[in-house]
Amino acid sequence: MPESANMSAEEWTELTQTVELAIAKRPAAMRRQLGMFLRILNMLSFMRTGRSLSRLDTPARTAFLSSIENSKLLLFRRGFWGIRTLVFMGYYARAACATNLGYSAAPRGWELRR
């Protein structure tokens, strides 16, 4: 997500906290699967490029993740989309993002518009 390149440290913290909270609410087995999938991604990245996923530059990371997204293995594609969903949730749940998008909904709904 190119927009994330301009995020502040506070915004990254907010994104991370949102994702961590969502993961914490999942069953232990699902959390283990997620952790295993992330370790597998790092291992595959290292085997293909000689670098872990976090050490790849943006073009190389994008190419690697694109290959996972389009993998012949359904399990890899599902894992990729699961992680992508978590990242999108963390990104779009930030208050700054809602403001930037012009989203003005409030808990009291239409009552506030009167």
Backbone atoms as SQL, in Angstrom:
CREATE TABLE atoms (id INTEGER PRIMARY KEY, chain TEXT, resi INTEGER, resn TEXT, atom TEXT, x REAL, y REAL, z REAL);
INSERT INTO atoms VALUES
  (1, 'A', 1, 'MET', 'N', 0.850, -1.160, 0.000),
  (2, 'A', 1, 'MET', 'CA', 0.000, 0.000, 0.000),
  (3, 'A', 1, 'MET', 'C', 0.902, 1.230, 0.000),
  (4, 'A', 2, 'PRO', 'N', 1.019, 1.905, -1.105),
  (5, 'A', 2, 'PRO', 'CA', 1.936, 3.049, -1.221),
  (6, 'A', 2, 'PRO', 'C', 1.692, 4.143, -0.193),
  (7, 'A', 3, 'GLU', 'N', 0.439, 4.343, 0.195),
  (8, 'A', 3, 'GLU', 'CA', 0.117, 5.404, 1.145),
  (9, 'A', 3, 'GLU', 'C', 0.798, 5.188, 2.489),
  (10, 'A', 4, 'SER', 'N', 1.103, 3.949, 2.815),
  (11, 'A', 4, 'SER', 'CA', 1.704, 3.644, 4.119),
  (12, 'A', 4, 'SER', 'C', 3.131, 4.178, 4.225),
  (13, 'A', 5, 'ALA', 'N', 3.759, 4.497, 3.119),
  (14, 'A', 5, 'ALA', 'CA', 5.125, 5.024, 3.156),
  (15, 'A', 5, 'ALA', 'C', 5.197, 6.357, 3.882),
  (16, 'A', 6, 'ASN', 'N', 4.098, 7.084, 3.937),
  (17, 'A', 6, 'ASN', 'CA', 4.068, 8.398, 4.581),
  (18, 'A', 6, 'ASN', 'C', 3.501, 8.369, 5.991),
  (19, 'A', 7, 'MET', 'N', 3.272, 7.178, 6.536),
  (20, 'A', 7, 'MET', 'CA', 2.689, 7.085, 7.871),
  (21, 'A', 7, 'MET', 'C', 3.726, 7.419, 8.943),
  (22, 'A', 8, 'SER', 'N', 3.264, 8.075, 9.989),
  (23, 'A', 8, 'SER', 'CA', 4.142, 8.413, 11.114),
  (24, 'A', 8, 'SER', 'C', 4.313, 7.188, 12.018),
  (25, 'A', 9, 'ALA', 'N', 5.243, 7.289, 12.943),
  (26, 'A', 9, 'ALA', 'CA', 5.467, 6.203, 13.904),
  (27, 'A', 9, 'ALA', 'C', 4.197, 5.941, 14.715),
  (28, 'A', 10, 'GLU', 'N', 3.480, 6.993, 15.071),
  (29, 'A', 10, 'GLU', 'CA', 2.247, 6.846, 15.845),
  (30, 'A', 10, 'GLU', 'C', 1.179, 6.101, 15.038),
  (31, 'A', 11, 'GLU', 'N', 1.103, 6.412, 13.748),
  (32, 'A', 11, 'GLU', 'CA', 0.123, 5.730, 12.899),
  (33, 'A', 11, 'GLU', 'C', 0.476, 4.255, 12.742),
  (34, 'A', 12, 'TRP', 'N', 1.764, 3.950, 12.622),
  (35, 'A', 12, 'TRP', 'CA', 2.186, 2.551, 12.542),
  (36, 'A', 12, 'TRP', 'C', 1.850, 1.825, 13.842),
  (37, 'A', 13, 'THR', 'N', 2.027, 2.506, 14.960),
  (38, 'A', 13, 'THR', 'CA', 1.691, 1.909, 16.255),
  (39, 'A', 13, 'THR', 'C', 0.196, 1.622, 16.336),
  (40, 'A', 14, 'GLU', 'N', -0.610, 2.568, 15.881),
  (41, 'A', 14, 'GLU', 'CA', -2.067, 2.386, 15.873),
  (42, 'A', 14, 'GLU', 'C', -2.462, 1.201, 14.992),
  (43, 'A', 15, 'LEU', 'N', -1.875, 1.102, 13.814),
  (44, 'A', 15, 'LEU', 'CA', -2.146, -0.006, 12.903),
  (45, 'A', 15, 'LEU', 'C', -1.770, -1.325, 13.569),
  (46, 'A', 16, 'THR', 'N', -0.579, -1.377, 14.152),
  (47, 'A', 16, 'THR', 'CA', -0.088, -2.599, 14.786),
  (48, 'A', 16, 'THR', 'C', -0.977, -3.013, 15.945),
  (49, 'A', 17, 'GLN', 'N', -1.392, -2.065, 16.752),
  (50, 'A', 17, 'GLN', 'CA', -2.251, -2.382, 17.893),
  (51, 'A', 17, 'GLN', 'C', -3.597, -2.937, 17.447),
  (52, 'A', 18, 'THR', 'N', -4.146, -2.387, 16.384),
  (53, 'A', 18, 'THR', 'CA', -5.419, -2.877, 15.853),
  (54, 'A', 18, 'THR', 'C', -5.283, -4.321, 15.388),
  (55, 'A', 19, 'VAL', 'N', -4.215, -4.605, 14.658),
  (56, 'A', 19, 'VAL', 'CA', -3.988, -5.961, 14.164),
  (57, 'A', 19, 'VAL', 'C', -3.737, -6.921, 15.329),
  (58, 'A', 20, 'GLU', 'N', -2.914, -6.516, 16.276),
  (59, 'A', 20, 'GLU', 'CA', -2.624, -7.373, 17.438),
  (60, 'A', 20, 'GLU', 'C', -3.882, -7.686, 18.230),
  (61, 'A', 21, 'LEU', 'N', -4.757, -6.706, 18.396),
  (62, 'A', 21, 'LEU', 'CA', -6.008, -6.925, 19.109),
  (63, 'A', 21, 'LEU', 'C', -6.886, -7.928, 18.363),
  (64, 'A', 22, 'ALA', 'N', -6.964, -7.777, 17.052),
  (65, 'A', 22, 'ALA', 'CA', -7.768, -8.704, 16.248),
  (66, 'A', 22, 'ALA', 'C', -7.209, -10.122, 16.334),
  (67, 'A', 23, 'ILE', 'N', -5.900, -10.257, 16.296),
  (68, 'A', 23, 'ILE', 'CA', -5.274, -11.580, 16.380),
  (69, 'A', 23, 'ILE', 'C', -5.489, -12.173, 17.770),
  (70, 'A', 24, 'ALA', 'N', -5.388, -11.357, 18.806),
  (71, 'A', 24, 'ALA', 'CA', -5.555, -11.839, 20.177),
  (72, 'A', 24, 'ALA', 'C', -6.952, -12.409, 20.416),
  (73, 'A', 25, 'LYS', 'N', -7.932, -11.931, 19.667),
  (74, 'A', 25, 'LYS', 'CA', -9.313, -12.400, 19.823),
  (75, 'A', 25, 'LYS', 'C', -9.570, -13.726, 19.100),
  (76, 'A', 26, 'ARG', 'N', -8.621, -14.181, 18.315),
  (77, 'A', 26, 'ARG', 'CA', -8.790, -15.426, 17.560),
  (78, 'A', 26, 'ARG', 'C', -8.407, -16.620, 18.427),
  (79, 'A', 27, 'PRO', 'N', -8.902, -17.803, 18.074),
  (80, 'A', 27, 'PRO', 'CA', -8.529, -19.007, 18.830),
  (81, 'A', 27, 'PRO', 'C', -7.020, -19.258, 18.758),
  (82, 'A', 28, 'ALA', 'N', -6.502, -19.920, 19.778),
  (83, 'A', 28, 'ALA', 'CA', -5.064, -20.198, 19.856),
  (84, 'A', 28, 'ALA', 'C', -4.568, -20.947, 18.624),
  (85, 'A', 29, 'ALA', 'N', -5.347, -21.881, 18.132),
  (86, 'A', 29, 'ALA', 'CA', -4.928, -22.658, 16.951),
  (87, 'A', 29, 'ALA', 'C', -4.747, -21.742, 15.737),
  (88, 'A', 30, 'MET', 'N', -5.641, -20.781, 15.580),
  (89, 'A', 30, 'MET', 'CA', -5.539, -19.861, 14.451),
  (90, 'A', 30, 'MET', 'C', -4.316, -18.951, 14.606),
  (91, 'A', 31, 'ARG', 'N', -4.043, -18.528, 15.838),
  (92, 'A', 31, 'ARG', 'CA', -2.854, -17.698, 16.080),
  (93, 'A', 31, 'ARG', 'C', -1.578, -18.482, 15.763),
  (94, 'A', 32, 'ARG', 'N', -1.565, -19.759, 16.118),
  (95, 'A', 32, 'ARG', 'CA', -0.395, -20.595, 15.792),
  (96, 'A', 32, 'ARG', 'C', -0.237, -20.740, 14.278),
  (97, 'A', 33, 'GLN', 'N', -1.345, -20.943, 13.573),
  (98, 'A', 33, 'GLN', 'CA', -1.289, -21.061, 12.113),
  (99, 'A', 33, 'GLN', 'C', -0.741, -19.783, 11.484),
  (100, 'A', 34, 'LEU', 'N', -1.196, -18.657, 11.969),
  (101, 'A', 34, 'LEU', 'CA', -0.718, -17.371, 11.456),
  (102, 'A', 34, 'LEU', 'C', 0.784, -17.228, 11.688),
  (103, 'A', 35, 'GLY', 'N', 1.230, -17.543, 12.893),
  (104, 'A', 35, 'GLY', 'CA', 2.657, -17.476, 13.197),
  (105, 'A', 35, 'GLY', 'C', 3.466, -18.411, 12.321),
  (106, 'A', 36, 'MET', 'N', 2.960, -19.605, 12.103),
  (107, 'A', 36, 'MET', 'CA', 3.641, -20.577, 11.249),
  (108, 'A', 36, 'MET', 'C', 3.709, -20.068, 9.811),
  (109, 'A', 37, 'PHE', 'N', 2.618, -19.509, 9.326),
  (110, 'A', 37, 'PHE', 'CA', 2.609, -18.995, 7.958),
  (111, 'A', 37, 'PHE', 'C', 3.629, -17.871, 7.795),
  (112, 'A', 38, 'LEU', 'N', 3.715, -16.981, 8.768),
  (113, 'A', 38, 'LEU', 'CA', 4.698, -15.896, 8.685),
  (114, 'A', 38, 'LEU', 'C', 6.129, -16.437, 8.703),
  (115, 'A', 39, 'ARG', 'N', 6.378, -17.462, 9.507),
  (116, 'A', 39, 'ARG', 'CA', 7.718, -18.080, 9.514),
  (117, 'A', 39, 'ARG', 'C', 8.022, -18.734, 8.169),
  (118, 'A', 40, 'ILE', 'N', 7.017, -19.378, 7.575),
  (119, 'A', 40, 'ILE', 'CA', 7.200, -20.005, 6.258),
  (120, 'A', 40, 'ILE', 'C', 7.495, -18.936, 5.210),
  (121, 'A', 41, 'LEU', 'N', 6.771, -17.818, 5.267),
  (122, 'A', 41, 'LEU', 'CA', 7.045, -16.731, 4.312),
  (123, 'A', 41, 'LEU', 'C', 8.489, -16.243, 4.440),
  (124, 'A', 42, 'ASN', 'N', 8.938, -16.053, 5.659),
  (125, 'A', 42, 'ASN', 'CA', 10.322, -15.618, 5.866),
  (126, 'A', 42, 'ASN', 'C', 11.308, -16.639, 5.330),
  (127, 'A', 43, 'MET', 'N', 11.037, -17.923, 5.585),
  (128, 'A', 43, 'MET', 'CA', 11.923, -18.978, 5.109),
  (129, 'A', 43, 'MET', 'C', 11.951, -19.015, 3.576),
  (130, 'A', 44, 'LEU', 'N', 10.780, -18.923, 2.946),
  (131, 'A', 44, 'LEU', 'CA', 10.721, -18.910, 1.485),
  (132, 'A', 44, 'LEU', 'C', 11.446, -17.702, 0.908),
  (133, 'A', 45, 'SER', 'N', 11.250, -16.559, 1.532),
  (134, 'A', 45, 'SER', 'CA', 11.938, -15.357, 1.080),
  (135, 'A', 45, 'SER', 'C', 13.453, -15.557, 1.152),
  (136, 'A', 46, 'PHE', 'N', 13.906, -16.116, 2.243),
  (137, 'A', 46, 'PHE', 'CA', 15.342, -16.339, 2.401),
  (138, 'A', 46, 'PHE', 'C', 15.866, -17.345, 1.374),
  (139, 'A', 47, 'MET', 'N', 15.083, -18.396, 1.118),
  (140, 'A', 47, 'MET', 'CA', 15.511, -19.404, 0.146),
  (141, 'A', 47, 'MET', 'C', 15.567, -18.827, -1.272),
  (142, 'A', 48, 'ARG', 'N', 14.630, -17.943, -1.615),
  (143, 'A', 48, 'ARG', 'CA', 14.577, -17.372, -2.966),
  (144, 'A', 48, 'ARG', 'C', 15.557, -16.219, -3.170),
  (145, 'A', 49, 'THR', 'N', 15.739, -15.409, -2.130),
  (146, 'A', 49, 'THR', 'CA', 16.487, -14.160, -2.326),
  (147, 'A', 49, 'THR', 'C', 17.742, -14.042, -1.470),
  (148, 'A', 50, 'GLY', 'N', 17.877, -14.928, -0.485),
  (149, 'A', 50, 'GLY', 'CA', 19.004, -14.822, 0.434),
  (150, 'A', 50, 'GLY', 'C', 18.759, -13.805, 1.539),
  (151, 'A', 51, 'ARG', 'N', 17.543, -13.272, 1.603),
  (152, 'A', 51, 'ARG', 'CA', 17.172, -12.289, 2.626),
  (153, 'A', 51, 'ARG', 'C', 15.806, -12.628, 3.203),
  (154, 'A', 52, 'SER', 'N', 15.638, -12.284, 4.481),
  (155, 'A', 52, 'SER', 'CA', 14.313, -12.463, 5.082),
  (156, 'A', 52, 'SER', 'C', 13.362, -11.432, 4.487),
  (157, 'A', 53, 'LEU', 'N', 12.094, -11.651, 4.672),
  (158, 'A', 53, 'LEU', 'CA', 11.080, -10.771, 4.100),
  (159, 'A', 53, 'LEU', 'C', 11.257, -9.331, 4.568),
  (160, 'A', 54, 'SER', 'N', 11.569, -9.144, 5.830),
  (161, 'A', 54, 'SER', 'CA', 11.719, -7.785, 6.362),
  (162, 'A', 54, 'SER', 'C', 12.970, -7.085, 5.849),
  (163, 'A', 55, 'ARG', 'N', 13.917, -7.825, 5.302),
  (164, 'A', 55, 'ARG', 'CA', 15.164, -7.235, 4.783),
  (165, 'A', 55, 'ARG', 'C', 15.110, -6.923, 3.291),
  (166, 'A', 56, 'LEU', 'N', 14.021, -7.306, 2.630),
  (167, 'A', 56, 'LEU', 'CA', 13.900, -7.042, 1.197),
  (168, 'A', 56, 'LEU', 'C', 13.544, -5.579, 0.956),
  (169, 'A', 57, 'ASP', 'N', 14.040, -5.016, -0.143),
  (170, 'A', 57, 'ASP', 'CA', 13.609, -3.665, -0.499),
  (171, 'A', 57, 'ASP', 'C', 12.180, -3.752, -1.046),
  (172, 'A', 58, 'THR', 'N', 11.551, -2.619, -1.208),
  (173, 'A', 58, 'THR', 'CA', 10.134, -2.598, -1.581),
  (174, 'A', 58, 'THR', 'C', 9.838, -3.339, -2.883),
  (175, 'A', 59, 'PRO', 'N', 10.594, -3.117, -3.975),
  (176, 'A', 59, 'PRO', 'CA', 10.277, -3.869, -5.209),
  (177, 'A', 59, 'PRO', 'C', 10.435, -5.381, -5.049),
  (178, 'A', 60, 'ALA', 'N', 11.474, -5.807, -4.352),
  (179, 'A', 60, 'ALA', 'CA', 11.685, -7.248, -4.161),
  (180, 'A', 60, 'ALA', 'C', 10.604, -7.841, -3.260),
  (181, 'A', 61, 'ARG', 'N', 10.224, -7.119, -2.214),
  (182, 'A', 61, 'ARG', 'CA', 9.168, -7.594, -1.313),
  (183, 'A', 61, 'ARG', 'C', 7.841, -7.684, -2.063),
  (184, 'A', 62, 'THR', 'N', 7.567, -6.680, -2.882),
  (185, 'A', 62, 'THR', 'CA', 6.330, -6.685, -3.658),
  (186, 'A', 62, 'THR', 'C', 6.297, -7.864, -4.624),
  (187, 'A', 63, 'ALA', 'N', 7.398, -8.123, -5.289),
  (188, 'A', 63, 'ALA', 'CA', 7.464, -9.251, -6.230),
  (189, 'A', 63, 'ALA', 'C', 7.290, -10.576, -5.496),
  (190, 'A', 64, 'PHE', 'N', 7.942, -10.708, -4.341),
  (191, 'A', 64, 'PHE', 'CA', 7.830, -11.948, -3.575),
  (192, 'A', 64, 'PHE', 'C', 6.388, -12.161, -3.117),
  (193, 'A', 65, 'LEU', 'N', 5.782, -11.137, -2.534),
  (194, 'A', 65, 'LEU', 'CA', 4.411, -11.281, -2.042),
  (195, 'A', 65, 'LEU', 'C', 3.424, -11.497, -3.177),
  (196, 'A', 66, 'SER', 'N', 3.691, -10.922, -4.325),
  (197, 'A', 66, 'SER', 'CA', 2.847, -11.168, -5.492),
  (198, 'A', 66, 'SER', 'C', 2.908, -12.633, -5.901),
  (199, 'A', 67, 'SER', 'N', 4.086, -13.212, -5.807),
  (200, 'A', 67, 'SER', 'CA', 4.205, -14.643, -6.148),
  (201, 'A', 67, 'SER', 'C', 3.429, -15.508, -5.157),
  (202, 'A', 68, 'ILE', 'N', 3.376, -15.101, -3.898),
  (203, 'A', 68, 'ILE', 'CA', 2.599, -15.841, -2.896),
  (204, 'A', 68, 'ILE', 'C', 1.102, -15.642, -3.160),
  (205, 'A', 69, 'GLU', 'N', 0.723, -14.414, -3.461),
  (206, 'A', 69, 'GLU', 'CA', -0.675, -14.098, -3.752),
  (207, 'A', 69, 'GLU', 'C', -1.193, -14.931, -4.927),
  (208, 'A', 70, 'ASN', 'N', -0.351, -15.186, -5.907),
  (209, 'A', 70, 'ASN', 'CA', -0.747, -15.917, -7.114),
  (210, 'A', 70, 'ASN', 'C', -0.228, -17.347, -7.143),
  (211, 'A', 71, 'SER', 'N', 0.137, -17.873, -5.992),
  (212, 'A', 71, 'SER', 'CA', 0.690, -19.218, -5.899),
  (213, 'A', 71, 'SER', 'C', -0.289, -20.268, -6.422),
  (214, 'A', 72, 'LYS', 'N', 0.263, -21.359, -6.917),
  (215, 'A', 72, 'LYS', 'CA', -0.569, -22.487, -7.332),
  (216, 'A', 72, 'LYS', 'C', -1.163, -23.188, -6.114),
  (217, 'A', 73, 'LEU', 'N', -0.545, -22.982, -4.956),
  (218, 'A', 73, 'LEU', 'CA', -1.008, -23.630, -3.729),
  (219, 'A', 73, 'LEU', 'C', -2.099, -22.795, -3.064),
  (220, 'A', 74, 'LEU', 'N', -3.280, -23.348, -2.988),
  (221, 'A', 74, 'LEU', 'CA', -4.429, -22.660, -2.401),
  (222, 'A', 74, 'LEU', 'C', -4.131, -22.201, -0.972),
  (223, 'A', 75, 'LEU', 'N', -3.437, -23.011, -0.214),
  (224, 'A', 75, 'LEU', 'CA', -3.130, -22.668, 1.169),
  (225, 'A', 75, 'LEU', 'C', -2.302, -21.383, 1.265),
  (226, 'A', 76, 'PHE', 'N', -1.363, -21.199, 0.353),
  (227, 'A', 76, 'PHE', 'CA', -0.566, -19.971, 0.336),
  (228, 'A', 76, 'PHE', 'C', -1.428, -18.762, -0.032),
  (229, 'A', 77, 'ARG', 'N', -2.290, -18.943, -1.029),
  (230, 'A', 77, 'ARG', 'CA', -3.170, -17.836, -1.423),
  (231, 'A', 77, 'ARG', 'C', -4.098, -17.450, -0.277),
  (232, 'A', 78, 'ARG', 'N', -4.649, -18.438, 0.415),
  (233, 'A', 78, 'ARG', 'CA', -5.525, -18.147, 1.555),
  (234, 'A', 78, 'ARG', 'C', -4.760, -17.443, 2.672),
  (235, 'A', 79, 'GLY', 'N', -3.566, -17.917, 2.961),
  (236, 'A', 79, 'GLY', 'CA', -2.750, -17.285, 3.993),
  (237, 'A', 79, 'GLY', 'C', -2.437, -15.848, 3.640),
  (238, 'A', 80, 'PHE', 'N', -2.076, -15.633, 2.384),
  (239, 'A', 80, 'PHE', 'CA', -1.784, -14.275, 1.922),
  (240, 'A', 80, 'PHE', 'C', -2.990, -13.363, 2.121),
  (241, 'A', 81, 'TRP', 'N', -4.170, -13.815, 1.702),
  (242, 'A', 81, 'TRP', 'CA', -5.370, -12.979, 1.810),
  (243, 'A', 81, 'TRP', 'C', -5.765, -12.759, 3.261),
  (244, 'A', 82, 'GLY', 'N', -5.493, -13.719, 4.118),
  (245, 'A', 82, 'GLY', 'CA', -5.757, -13.528, 5.543),
  (246, 'A', 82, 'GLY', 'C', -4.894, -12.421, 6.119),
  (247, 'A', 83, 'ILE', 'N', -3.617, -12.447, 5.787),
  (248, 'A', 83, 'ILE', 'CA', -2.702, -11.408, 6.272),
  (249, 'A', 83, 'ILE', 'C', -3.056, -10.064, 5.641),
  (250, 'A', 84, 'ARG', 'N', -3.355, -10.077, 4.373),
  (251, 'A', 84, 'ARG', 'CA', -3.720, -8.833, 3.694),
  (252, 'A', 84, 'ARG', 'C', -4.953, -8.205, 4.335),
  (253, 'A', 85, 'THR', 'N', -5.924, -9.031, 4.690),
  (254, 'A', 85, 'THR', 'CA', -7.134, -8.543, 5.346),
  (255, 'A', 85, 'THR', 'C', -6.803, -7.889, 6.681),
  (256, 'A', 86, 'LEU', 'N', -5.920, -8.505, 7.453),
  (257, 'A', 86, 'LEU', 'CA', -5.515, -7.929, 8.737),
  (258, 'A', 86, 'LEU', 'C', -4.826, -6.577, 8.545),
  (259, 'A', 87, 'VAL', 'N', -3.948, -6.504, 7.557),
  (260, 'A', 87, 'VAL', 'CA', -3.232, -5.248, 7.298),
  (261, 'A', 87, 'VAL', 'C', -4.207, -4.157, 6.854),
  (262, 'A', 88, 'PHE', 'N', -5.126, -4.489, 5.952),
  (263, 'A', 88, 'PHE', 'CA', -6.119, -3.507, 5.514),
  (264, 'A', 88, 'PHE', 'C', -6.974, -3.034, 6.691),
  (265, 'A', 89, 'MET', 'N', -7.370, -3.971, 7.549),
  (266, 'A', 89, 'MET', 'CA', -8.164, -3.601, 8.707),
  (267, 'A', 89, 'MET', 'C', -7.387, -2.611, 9.574),
  (268, 'A', 90, 'GLY', 'N', -6.128, -2.913, 9.838),
  (269, 'A', 90, 'GLY', 'CA', -5.313, -2.016, 10.646),
  (270, 'A', 90, 'GLY', 'C', -5.145, -0.657, 10.001),
  (271, 'A', 91, 'TYR', 'N', -4.975, -0.635, 8.686),
  (272, 'A', 91, 'TYR', 'CA', -4.779, 0.624, 7.967),
  (273, 'A', 91, 'TYR', 'C', -6.054, 1.468, 7.962),
  (274, 'A', 92, 'TYR', 'N', -7.171, 0.866, 7.561),
  (275, 'A', 92, 'TYR', 'CA', -8.402, 1.628, 7.401),
  (276, 'A', 92, 'TYR', 'C', -9.120, 1.914, 8.717),
  (277, 'A', 93, 'ALA', 'N', -8.758, 1.237, 9.791),
  (278, 'A', 93, 'ALA', 'CA', -9.388, 1.485, 11.095),
  (279, 'A', 93, 'ALA', 'C', -8.795, 2.703, 11.799),
  (280, 'A', 94, 'ARG', 'N', -7.700, 3.223, 11.299),
  (281, 'A', 94, 'ARG', 'CA', -7.068, 4.391, 11.931),
  (282, 'A', 94, 'ARG', 'C', -7.939, 5.631, 11.758),
  (283, 'A', 95, 'ALA', 'N', -7.995, 6.436, 12.798),
  (284, 'A', 95, 'ALA', 'CA', -8.790, 7.667, 12.747),
  (285, 'A', 95, 'ALA', 'C', -8.297, 8.588, 11.632),
  (286, 'A', 96, 'ALA', 'N', -6.981, 8.678, 11.455),
  (287, 'A', 96, 'ALA', 'CA', -6.425, 9.552, 10.414),
  (288, 'A', 96, 'ALA', 'C', -6.874, 9.113, 9.026),
  (289, 'A', 97, 'CYS', 'N', -6.989, 7.820, 8.829),
  (290, 'A', 97, 'CYS', 'CA', -7.414, 7.317, 7.519),
  (291, 'A', 97, 'CYS', 'C', -8.873, 7.700, 7.264),
  (292, 'A', 98, 'ALA', 'N', -9.702, 7.540, 8.275),
  (293, 'A', 98, 'ALA', 'CA', -11.114, 7.902, 8.108),
  (294, 'A', 98, 'ALA', 'C', -11.245, 9.380, 7.755),
  (295, 'A', 99, 'THR', 'N', -10.468, 10.215, 8.418),
  (296, 'A', 99, 'THR', 'CA', -10.489, 11.651, 8.137),
  (297, 'A', 99, 'THR', 'C', -10.013, 11.923, 6.713),
  (298, 'A', 100, 'ASN', 'N', -8.912, 11.286, 6.313),
  (299, 'A', 100, 'ASN', 'CA', -8.370, 11.486, 4.964),
  (300, 'A', 100, 'ASN', 'C', -9.350, 11.050, 3.877),
  (301, 'A', 101, 'LEU', 'N', -10.134, 10.026, 4.182),
  (302, 'A', 101, 'LEU', 'CA', -11.115, 9.537, 3.208),
  (303, 'A', 101, 'LEU', 'C', -12.404, 10.346, 3.220),
  (304, 'A', 102, 'GLY', 'N', -12.548, 11.237, 4.216),
  (305, 'A', 102, 'GLY', 'CA', -13.759, 12.026, 4.315),
  (306, 'A', 102, 'GLY', 'C', -14.894, 11.297, 5.003),
  (307, 'A', 103, 'TYR', 'N', -14.557, 10.212, 5.708),
  (308, 'A', 103, 'TYR', 'CA', -15.566, 9.422, 6.419),
  (309, 'A', 103, 'TYR', 'C', -15.970, 10.170, 7.677),
  (310, 'A', 104, 'SER', 'N', -17.255, 10.455, 7.823),
  (311, 'A', 104, 'SER', 'CA', -17.689, 11.259, 8.958),
  (312, 'A', 104, 'SER', 'C', -18.781, 10.593, 9.783),
  (313, 'A', 105, 'ALA', 'N', -18.889, 9.290, 9.701),
  (314, 'A', 105, 'ALA', 'CA', -19.899, 8.592, 10.500),
  (315, 'A', 105, 'ALA', 'C', -19.555, 8.715, 11.980),
  (316, 'A', 106, 'ALA', 'N', -20.595, 8.690, 12.805),
  (317, 'A', 106, 'ALA', 'CA', -20.412, 8.797, 14.247),
  (318, 'A', 106, 'ALA', 'C', -21.295, 7.763, 14.933),
  (319, 'A', 107, 'PRO', 'N', -20.940, 7.356, 16.139),
  (320, 'A', 107, 'PRO', 'CA', -21.739, 6.349, 16.855),
  (321, 'A', 107, 'PRO', 'C', -23.211, 6.741, 17.008),
  (322, 'A', 108, 'ARG', 'N', -23.486, 8.029, 17.117),
  (323, 'A', 108, 'ARG', 'CA', -24.874, 8.470, 17.273),
  (324, 'A', 108, 'ARG', 'C', -25.571, 8.633, 15.927),
  (325, 'A', 109, 'GLY', 'N', -24.866, 8.365, 14.843),
  (326, 'A', 109, 'GLY', 'CA', -25.464, 8.338, 13.515),
  (327, 'A', 109, 'GLY', 'C', -26.111, 9.632, 13.086),
  (328, 'A', 110, 'TRP', 'N', -27.293, 9.512, 12.473),
  (329, 'A', 110, 'TRP', 'CA', -27.986, 10.663, 11.892),
  (330, 'A', 110, 'TRP', 'C', -28.397, 11.683, 12.944),
  (331, 'A', 111, 'GLU', 'N', -28.465, 11.259, 14.180),
  (332, 'A', 111, 'GLU', 'CA', -28.833, 12.158, 15.267),
  (333, 'A', 111, 'GLU', 'C', -27.928, 13.406, 15.300),
  (334, 'A', 112, 'LEU', 'N', -26.653, 13.198, 14.980),
  (335, 'A', 112, 'LEU', 'CA', -25.696, 14.307, 14.994),
  (336, 'A', 112, 'LEU', 'C', -25.905, 15.293, 13.846),
  (337, 'A', 113, 'ARG', 'N', -26.533, 14.867, 12.793),
  (338, 'A', 113, 'ARG', 'CA', -26.700, 15.708, 11.611),
  (339, 'A', 113, 'ARG', 'C', -27.835, 16.712, 11.785),
  (340, 'A', 114, 'ARG', 'N', -28.673, 16.497, 12.778),
  (341, 'A', 114, 'ARG', 'CA', -29.820, 17.399, 12.999),
  (342, 'A', 114, 'ARG', 'C', -29.397, 18.699, 13.588);
